[in-house]
Amino acid sequence: MKKIQMVDLKGQYNGIKDVVNPSIQEVIENTSFINGPKVHEFQKNLEQYLGVKHVIPCANGTDALQIAMMGLGLKPGDEVITADFTFAATVEVIALLQLTPVLVDVNEDDFNINIEAIKKAITPKTKAIVPVHLFGQCANMEAIMQIAEEHNLFVIEDNAQAIGASYKYKDGNNVKAGAIGHVASTSFFPSKNLGCYGDGGAIFTNNDDLAHTIRGIVNHGMYERYHHDVVGVNSRLDSIQAAVLDAKLPHLDTYNKARQNAAKKYNKAFEGHDHVIIPKIARVCSEICDTSCDCHVFHQYTLRIKGVDRDALAKHLNEQNIPCGVYYPIPLHNQKAYRDERYNEDDFKVTNQLVKEVISLPMHTELDDEQIEYITSTIIKFING
Ligand SMILES: *Cc1c(COP(=O)(O)O)cnc(C)c1O
């Protein structure tokens, strides 16, 4: 059996080497390292793939979030509501911009931000909501957009984990994750569903004015050479990374399918086993939805373990050469940097529970049946004691 890895970037690279290598070589030959033609080509191709008017590439997913918030003109003291159960980047940039993060609880079925909790957290100072499409499936965007409209709020989708996923509206309309809110961010960190070979990120929006503002912000606040109209940052996707991404983009759907197939096999193996709750698809896209559609792209395959010591299971898996992860072990509202006396533990019941139960299994495009069988049987044997 091949060694099991949490993500297998080498295996994936071997499959696309013939396309990626010449593409990188071309950038080197052209020495067009910054803002070269590859960046523009990738931007155009991603706009088309997502069905958004504007993609603005930048240096990483954290910058993308920060720049999106700067572009919206959020001011110190503005409150921004986001999920308590996410990667810290989301809340970090809110705090860095001296906005006030307001963390709220999530759902236990899809791990995404809870609608009632958002409603409860809104005050006259609230200016934006940041739903995070955690582990590969969209938050309840239809409800979130409706709340935003009622209260005149911006919606910034953190789409670092769900690129390629679709969101189906009740009327049947199908939109790609990241093309729903006023603006969205994504990350091309190597282990993300569309990953480059270093750091990378992008901002998406359908709003022409916002796109223009953001294009200046990523480039030192310049709209005309050496005229700095606003305080900006330096955040660029370099041409070599764009070359990698442009070579990988045509494979994104196939890669996501491979993740879904692995998820389907995991689900089947855990069927009917007590103590294990498989990841749920919250809003199925059709009656035949069985994870083979694109409403969940399984950035992570995350189980909830009930009535068995999750940490003991994780340790056992590691001893059996099965890597696994706990995303995330500490609720953000309990992180030293983000504690706030206004928070009440009773408002974070689900997150407080999830941090004790979740475990993410190896998930990537190269998992084979033998590996999945070994992983699932090792887990089942352990939980059956
Ligand atoms: C990875 C990630 C980010 C940050 O992306 P970087 O490219 O690493 O800066 C932000 N939010 C979420 C939810 C992520 O998973």
The ligand as an SDF file (V2000), in Angstrom:
LIG
                    3D

 15 15  0  0  0  0  0  0  0  0999 V2000
   -6.7140   28.6950    4.1950 C   0  0  0  0  0  0  0  0  0  0  0  0
   -7.7560   29.6050    4.7020 C   0  0  0  0  0  0  0  0  0  0  0  0
   -7.5790   30.9930    4.7380 C   0  0  0  0  0  0  0  0  0  0  0  0
   -6.2720   31.6740    4.4740 C   0  0  0  0  0  0  0  0  0  0  0  0
   -5.6490   31.4010    3.3080 O   0  0  0  0  0  0  0  0  0  0  0  0
   -4.0500   31.6690    3.1590 P   0  0  0  0  0  0  0  0  0  0  0  0
   -3.8570   31.5920    1.6900 O   0  0  0  0  0  0  0  0  0  0  0  0
   -3.3640   30.5980    3.9010 O   0  0  0  0  0  0  0  0  0  0  0  0
   -3.7790   33.0190    3.6940 O   0  0  0  0  0  0  0  0  0  0  0  0
   -8.6460   31.7770    5.1230 C   0  0  0  0  0  0  0  0  0  0  0  0
   -9.8090   31.2390    5.5000 N   0  0  0  0  0  0  0  0  0  0  0  0
  -10.0120   29.9080    5.5010 C   0  0  0  0  0  0  0  0  0  0  0  0
  -11.3370   29.3760    5.9240 C   0  0  0  0  0  0  0  0  0  0  0  0
   -8.9980   29.0380    5.1130 C   0  0  0  0  0  0  0  0  0  0  0  0
   -9.1930   27.7300    5.1540 O   0  0  0  0  0  0  0  0  0  0  0  0
  1  2  1  0
  2  3  1  0
  2 14  2  0
  3  4  1  0
  3 10  2  0
  4  5  1  0
  5  6  1  0
  6  7  2  0
  6  8  1  0
  6  9  1  0
 10 11  1  0
 11 12  2  0
 12 13  1  0
 12 14  1  0
 14 15  1  0
M  END
$$$$
